[in-house]
Amino acid sequence: MIEVLLCSMNARYVHTCLAVRSLAAYVHRQQPIEMTLSWREWTINDRLLPVLADLDAAAADVYAFSCYIWNITPIIMISRELKKIRPQAIIIWGGPEASTRAAGLMTDYPFVDYLIQGEGEKPLTALLRLLSVNRQPESPDLADVAGLVWREAQGFRQNSAAPLLDGSDWAFPYADDELQQERDRIHYYESSRGCPFNCSYCLSSRERTVRYRPLPLVYAELARFIKAGVRQVKFVDRTFNCDPQRARAIWQFLLKESTEDSPTGFHFELAGDLLDDASLQLLDQAPPGLFQFEIGVQSAHADVLASVNRVSDLDRLSRQVERLSKAGNSHIHLDLIAGLPGESLDMFGQSFDFICHLRPHTFQLGFLKILPGTAISRLAAERGYKWLDEPPYEVLRSDQLSFRELSFLKKIDSLLSFFINIEQTRAAALLAGFWPRPWLFYLDLAAYFQNRHLFDRDLSVVDRLLYLYEFARERIQDQFQLTVFLDLLRTDYQLSGAKGQPVWMSFWENSTNPDHRRRLRSLRLAARLQTGQERIRLHFDLVSFDWSVYTIDGRIEKLDYLMVYDDSNGSCRLAGHGAFGDGLPPLQVAQK
């Protein structure tokens, strides 16, 4: 009998590790093995000694770690020290990092006993079966475990690849009681494995086939998520809509099964140009919040995409994403990659504008990584690229971008996180309109922040908005436009749920004008009468433009306009709005 512990180091607590759960579920349903098997999760931010204490307390005979570029560094440290504490324990590494550089890992890290390459279900099961009988299996037995890298007297041996699982063979990784207990975490799910495309920077290009899970199984498993009321299910299918008809079938099922009371949202990675008209018509029916879509654009230049074997009809992608966005019911996330072959800084700026004009809710600026085992590693070497030798293998210099230019793009990425990829979006979007191109706006704003050393400071939300306002005051000459900008800044601030009302934002309800104070008291009394609630927590603000027109088409029409916010439940939301001269508008407030 052996004790086996599957270990994961997640990027954040809210994440769940699909790998350890899938492995545990698969091993448990095989023929009985003389062992007990469990799994544990930590985060990459957890301190070393407490993690070691947990591992030691588990008193396992076998510790198996799931290794990725974001967690391999702490796993190296943990494994090294764990071997000192429990020298007789067997340490196994699997996952993408173990799959792509076996020779280096086995040479550099003698405390690792076995590596598993590729899909881990079958190799891990076979290895654990051997270890349950003999802690030091015989060489002929180890040689029969496909996908295994193992040590022998004269070094190590690497077995042939393990056969891939059929779509019906991998196990559903979650127990119903776990789903109930951890419903607020992100749960990962795969309805397919593999990718039909050949992007040279992606590990999925090593496997050109796609294995689909049978739809009846997919439907049954998705129903379990919905029944448990989990917060979010994130599909890890590399290109979910590579078969548009199958994608529509799953979306149709989710539309049918999800009710107004269901809190479960679903996240998908899509190819934007593969979104057909039938899919868009179906997605138009989705209730707000049910679906999130992540679409990798990567570059707006066909020749750059061709250099990495990525096929994309950019004109069609643009049209289809605009149609998807027009429905207004789904969160849209678009990606660019900096450092692709042949893309200069000016060309990247054009790709940046391409994304901005599509107005995504989230704009992710990624940086090319030269992953071991990918086809791009050869091209990068030929073109004089430099990149990190250790994970995450990020590019330091491309064939067109210097290290200094890539570092500057990191600052642009920080500005996106400050002002775009959060709720503070309207004011920044308005401000960007004063420049000929969004890219030029962000270049100017980045230079402003850099010259004041603001990127070196840990800025609060209020700090960021204050510096954005000061930047706007230097750039906007028209006083009404500056007033509108400040109005939108306050609106963004309120709807972000931030607490307090900074003086410099000039909230109307903090005015000392006697007429304003009387009007505020009248509005509060009217709100109590309308809602029937004596202790309702409302905030009132006055903006200088018609909010209803602005939210429809972005036009600014001058009007004194009342905004009423409700934060009775601790999260601020817009409860009502209307022309200031019309008095208190109808309110929708939280019920006590």
N, C-alpha and C positions, 0 to 999 in steps of 0.2 A: 504494500500500500504506500503510495506517495502522495504528498500534498503539493498541489500545483496552484500558483497564483499568477493570473494574467494581469499585467500592469500597464496603465496608460497615464501619460502626462499631457493633459489637455491645455489648450491655449488659455481658456477661461473656464470658470466654474460652470457657467450656464451651458457649455457644450457637453455633449455626451460622446463617448468613444464608440463608434460603430464596430471597430475591429475586435476589441476584447469581447464584446457582447456576442458578435457573430461567431467568433471562435468557440466561446464557451457553449453557445447553443448547439453548434454543429457537433462538438466533441460529446456532449451529453446525450445526443440521440444516436450515437454509434453503439456498436456492440460493447458490453460492459468492460471497463478497464479498471484495474485495481488502483483506484486513486480517488481523492477528493479534489475538486476543481472549483475555484472561485476567482473573482476579479475585483480589482480596486482601481480607483481613479484619483489622481492628484492634478494640480495645475503646474505649469512651468514656473509660476511665481512662488510656489511653496518652498520653504526653506529646507535645506539638505538634511539636517539632523532630525527634524520631526518626521520626514519621509523615511529615513533610515530606521527610525524607531518603529514606525508602522510596519515596515518590511520585516524587521527582526521579530516583532511580536507575532506576525503571521506564521513564523516558524515553518516556512515552506521548504520543500526539497527542491522545487523547480520554480524559478521566477522567469516569466516570459514577458518581454517588453515590446510594445508596438512603436516603431521608430519612424519619425517623419523629420523633415528639415526644420520644423519649428520646435521639436522637442529632443532631438538627438543629443544636443550639448548637455542638458541636465541629465539625460539618461546615461551618458558616458560617465559622468561624475558619480551618479548614484550607483551604477553597476560596479565601478571600481571600488568604492568604499564598502558596498554590500559584500563583495568577495572577501574583504578583510574581516568583516564581522562574522560571516557565515561561509568559511572557505570550502565546505563540503557541498554547498548549494550549487545547483546547475543553473546557469544563466543562458537564456535563449533570446536572441533578437530577431524580430521580423518586421515587416512593413517595407515601404519604398526605400528607405535608407539602407536596410540590410540587403535589399534585392539588387542594388545597382553598383555596389562597390565592395563586394565580398572580400577580395584579396586584401585590400587596404585595411578593412576592419579586423580581419582575422590576424593580420600582421601587427597592427598597432595596438590592439586591445586584447591581450592574452587572457583576461578575466572572462571573456565571452566564450562559452563552450560550443554553442551551435548558432548558426544563422539559418533562417528559413527564407527562401526566395520565392517571389510570386505569391499567388493565392495561398493562404496559410492553412486552410481547413484540413485538407488531406495530409500534408506533410506533418503538421503538428499532431494530429491524431495518431499517425503511424509512429512518430517519435515517442510520444507519451506512452504508447503501448509497449514499446521496447524498454523505456525507462522504468515502467511499473514492474517489470520482471527483473531487470538488471540495471543498476545505476551506471554501469560501464558496459554498454552493449558491444558485442563483437563487431569487427569491421565488416564482415559480409552482411550482417543484418543492417547496419547503418547504410551500406552501399545501396540497399534496396529502397531507401526512403527518397523518393523523387522530390526535388526542390530543396534538399538539405545540403548545407555546407558544414563539415565537421572536422575535428582535429584528429590527427594521427601522429605517430612518433616522428615522422619526418616533415611535419608541417600540417597541411590541411587538404581536404578533398572536396570537390564541388560536384554534386550529383546532377544528373539531367533534370530538366524542368518538370514540374508536376503537371499532370493533365488538368485542364480547366474544368470547373464545375458547370453543369447544365443549369439553365435558369431556374429549374424547380428544385435544385439540390442544395443551394445555400439556405441557411436557417433564418427564420424571423428572429431578430436579436433581442426582442423586448418581452418581458413577462407583463401580464396585465396589472399585477399589483405594483410593479415598478412604474409603469406608466401613470398610474393613479398617484403614487407618492411623489413623482418627479415631473408633474405635468407642466411646471413653469420652465423647464429646461428645453433646449433645442434637441430634437430627436432626428437622427439621420436615417435615411432609408434609401435602398437601391432597388429600383424596378428593372434595372439592366446593369450589365457590366461590359466594359470595353467601349471603344469608340471607332466609328467607321472612317474617321479623318486621320490626317497624317501630319499634324502640326509638329514641326521639328523640335520645339522647345518643351514638348509635353511628354511625360512618361507613358501616357495612354497610346502614343503613336507606336509603341512597341507591340501593341496588340490591335490589329486592324479589324477584328471581328467583334460583333455585338451579340451578347447572349441576353435574351429577354426572359424575364420571369413571366410565367403564364398569367394572363389577366385575371382569371378567377382567384388565384392566390393573392395577386396585388389588391384586388377589391376587398377581399376578406381582411387583409392586413391593414389597409387604410381605414377600414371600418373600426378596427380596434383602436386606432389613434383617435378617431372622432368620438367613439364611445367613452374613452378615458378623458377626453377634454384637454389633451395636451396643447400647449401654447403654439408650438411651431414644429412642423415636419419639413425637413430639408432634404429634398431628393439629391443624391450624389451622382445620379446618372450624368455622364460626361456631356452628352448632348441629348437632352430629354426628348426633343422633337425631331430627332433624325428620322423617325418614322412618324410623320404627321398624323396619320390615321390612328395609330396606337395612342399617341399623345392626346388626341381628341377624345378617345374612348375613356381615358383615365380622368380627364377634366370633366367629361360628362357625368361620370360616376360621382365625382366630388361635388359637382353642382347639385346633383340629386340628393346626396346623403347629408350634406351640410345644411344645417338649419340656422335661423336667425340667432338661436341661443348657443350655437356651437362656437367656441372660442378658437378652434384650430385653424391656423393658416398654413399654407403650403408654398414652399420655395422651389423653383425650378431653374436650371441652367439651360438656356435656349440658344439656338442659332437664329439670329433675327431674320436672316433672309429666307429661312425655311418656314417661317410663319405664313401659312397660306390663308386665303380669304375665309375658308370654312372655319379655320381655327379662330380667326379674329372675330367672326360673327358669334361663335360660341362663347368666347371670352368676354364679349360685350355683356353677356348675361350674368357675369359673376358679381356677387355682392361685394361691396368694398371690404378690403382686408383679407379676403379668402386666398388670393394668389399674390405671390411675389415672383418677379422674373429677373434673372441675372443674365445679361447678354454680353458676351465678349466681343467687342468691336476690334480692339487691339491696335488698329491703325486705320486711317482713312485713305491710305495709299495702296492701290492694288499691287504695285510692284514690290512694296515692302512686305505685304502679306504673302506674295508669291515666293519671296526669298525664304520664308519659313514654312512653305508648303501648306499655307492656309488658304482655303478656297472660300470666298465670300463675295456675293453680289452686293456691293455697298449701296448702290442706288436703291435696290429693292429693300435692303435692310433699313435704310432711312425711311422709306415710305411705310413699311410695315410697323416699325417702332412708333412712328408718328401716329398711325392709326390705333395702335395699342394704347398709347399714351392718351389719345383723345377721349377714350372711354372713361378715363378718370377713376377707375375702380381698382387698379392694381398698382403695387409699388414696383417701380422699374429701376434697375441697377445696371449701369453700363460701365465697361472696363476699357482702359487703354493700357498698353505696355510700353514703357520707355526703354530705349536701348535696342530696338529691333534693327536688324541689318539694313543699312542704307537710309535710315531715317535721321535726318539732321534736326537741329533744334528748331529751325524755321518750319520744317515739314511736320515736326511734332506739334508745333503751335497750330498748324492747320488741322491736324487730327483732333486737337483739343477743342477747337472751334466747332468741328463736326459734332462732337459729343454735346457740347453746351447747347447747340441749336436744337438738339433733340430733347432737352430739358428733362433729364432723368431725375428721380428723387435722390439717387445715390450715384456719384461719379467716383469710381475708384481708379486711381492712378497707380498702376503696378510697375515694378521694375524687373526687367528680364533676369531670369536665373538660368545659369548654364548647368543644368542638372546632369550628374553623371549618368551615362547610358543613353542620353538623348542624341539625336542626329545633329542638333545644332552645335554640339561641342566641337565637332570637326570644322564646321564653317567658321565658328568663332575663332578658333585657333588660326585658321588660314587668314582671317581678316584682321588679326592683331588685337582681338579683344583681350581685356584683362578682367578677371573676376575673382571673387573670394575663393580660396582653396577649401574653406570649411563651410558648412551650412550657414546661411541659406544659399550659397553659391551665387550671390548677386553680382551683376556686372559692375565693374569699377570704371571701365572705359569701353565704349563700343567702337565700331569703325567710323562713326560720325559724331559721337558725343564724348566730350572730355569728362574726366572725373568732376571738374568744377561745374560743368553744365548739368551733369546728373545730380550733383549735390544741390544745385539751385532748383532743380525739379522737385527735390524732396521738400523744399520750402513751399513750392506751389501746392504740393500734396497736403502740407500742413494747413494751408489756407482753405483748401477744399474741406478738410475736417472741421475747420473753425466756422465756416460760413455756408457751406453747401450741404454736406452730409449730415446735417442736424436740422432742427426746426428753424434756425435763423437763416432763412433763404430769401424771403421777399425783398428785404432791404438791399442785400448784396446784389440780387438780380436787377433791381432798379438801378443801382449805382453802376453796374457793369454796362448798362445801356448808354452811358455817357461816353463810352469808348467805341471806336469803329469795330472792334472785335473783342470777344471775351478774353482771348489770349493776351491782348495788349493790356486789358484791365488787370489781369492777374500778374503780369510782369511788373506793372507799375505798383500794385499793392504789395507784392513781394519785396520790391526794392524799398518801399516805405518801411515795412516791418524790419527788413534787414538793416537798414541804416540806423534804426533806433534800437537794434539788438533785441527786438521783441521775440524772435525765434528762440533766444537763449533763456527765456523766462517761462515759468509755469503760469500762464495767464488764465484767470477765471473767465467765465462767460461774460460777466459785466466788463472786465478789462478788454476783452476782444471787441465787444460792441463799442466801447468808448473809443478805442483806437480807430475802429472803422468809421465812426462818426467824425473824429478829428480829421481823418484822411478825406472824408467826403466834404467837410467844410473848406478844405484847401482846394478842392477840385470843382465843386458846384458853385457857380456864380449866381444862378437864379434863386432868389430867396424862397419862392413858393416850392420849387423843386426840392430845396434843402428841407423845408418843413415837411413835405410829403415823405422824404427819406426818413426823417426822425419819427414820423408817425408810424411808418412801417417797421422801424427798428423797435419801437415800443410794442407793436402788435406781435412781432416775432418773439420778443422777450416774454410777453405775457403767455403766449400760446406754447412756449417751450416748457412752461411749468416752473420757471425760475422764481425764487422768492424775493420779496423786497421790491422797492420802487426807487431806484437811484435818482437823486435830485436832478442830475444833468439831463435825464430823459424827459423831464417836464410833463409828468402825468397830470392830466386835467384835474382829477379828484384831489390833488394836493395843492391846487391853486389857492392863494389867499384872497383872491378877489371876492368881495362880499356877495356880489350877484351870483358868482359861480357856487359859492358855499350854500346859498339859499336854494339854487337849482338842484344841487347834489342832495340836499336834505329832502326835497320834494320827490326826487327820483327814488331815493331809498324807501320813502313811505309808500310810493306807488308800487314798488316792487314787492313790499310786504303784503299789500292788499291784493295784488295780482296773484301771487304765489301761495298766499295763506301761510307763509313761514315767517316767524318773527326773527329768527337768528340766522337767516340766510346770509352767506358770505359772498357778496358781489363787489366787483370793482368796475368803476365807470371811467371811460376815457373818451376824449373828443379828438377825432381826426379831421383832416381838412379835405377829404375826398370821399366820393361815394364808394363804399366798400363793396356793395353788391355789384356794381358795374365792374370794378377792378377784378373781382374774383371770376367774372364771366369771361372777360376778354383782355384783361390787363390794362385797360384804358384808365387814365386818371381824369376824373371829372370833379371839378372844384365844388365842394359842398361841406358844410358843417355836419358831421356825421357822428352819431353816438354808438359806442361799442360797449357792450355789457358782458363781463366775464364772471364766471361762477367757479370758485375754488372750494366749495363746501366739502368736497370729498378728497381734498388734498392735491388734486391735479386740475390746473386751470383750463377751462374750456370756454369757447365763445357761446354765451347763452342767448344772445339776441343783439340785433343791430338795426339801425334805422336813422332817418334824417333827424338831426338834433331838434329841429323845430316841431317835429311831430310828437314829441314827448317820449315816454317809455315805450319801447317796442314790445311785442309779445315775447315772453321768455320761456325757454326750456331749461329748467334747472333740475339738479339732483333732488330726488325725493327723500325726505327723512323717514 
